[in-house]
Amino acid sequence: MHQAAKAYGAVAHQIASPRELEANVLLNAASRLQAVRDTWDDKTDDLNDALLFNRKLWAVFLISVTGNDNPLPAQIRQNVANLGLFVMNQTLSLIAEPQREKLGALININRELAAGLLGRA
């Protein structure tokens, strides 16, 4: 079963557009954060894993949008960079003082950006 999932992932990676891939990773991160939020009392240990995954994802976005070779218009690049900085600050705040309600902003940002990438916004 694991091999089939890996094979499917490899094919999906080859046929999906970069926008779809980014949207799927954002939705994956949102789902992980939502799972922690939904089971806060039972899974607070999973909080750090979900935050780390989300932080790594946003670090990639930040590096990409601030690169000189990024083809996006400057205003969009600036907006994504601002969101990334907010995500990083919110993440540090959650690490310092874990609070269930603070996850909502990170979940919503990921979902809304994914919807925009998929043309659903």
Summary of the structure (lengths in Angstrom):
residues: 121
radius of gyration: 15.4
end to end distance: 35.0
largest distance: 44.5
contacts: 316
relative contact order: 0.14
helix: 80%
strand: 0%
